[in-house]
Amino acid sequence: MLREAFYGIRRFDAFQESLGIARNTLNDRLRRLVDEGRASAGTVEVDARA
């Protein structure tokens, strides 16, 4: 997961697609990384024109 973040993946669905893991597993792992201070959580604004 850290490799994907290093290479520029920022969206949950992109992490899921790249890693091929279940949403609940990805959520748990991302939450752990944030809790340990190894990653930061944020929100992504969606462009309504897209």
C-alpha positions, 0 to 999 in steps of 0.5 A, spaced: 500 500 500 505 504 501 508 503 494 502 505 491 501 511 495 509 513 493 507 512 486 501 517 486 495 513 488 490 517 492 483 514 491 480 509 495 477 505 489 484 506 485 488 503 491 482 497 491 483 496 484 491 496 484 491 491 490 485 487 488 483 486 496 476 487 499 474 494 501 473 492 508 480 489 508 483 495 505 479 500 509 482 496 515 489 497 513 489 504 511 486 506 518 491 502 521 497 506 517 493 513 519 493 511 526 500 509 526 502 516 523 505 512 516 499 515 512 494 521 512 487 521 511 483 526 507 477 528 502 477 528 495 473 534 492 469 531 486 468 535 480 461 535 478 463 536 470 466 530 470 
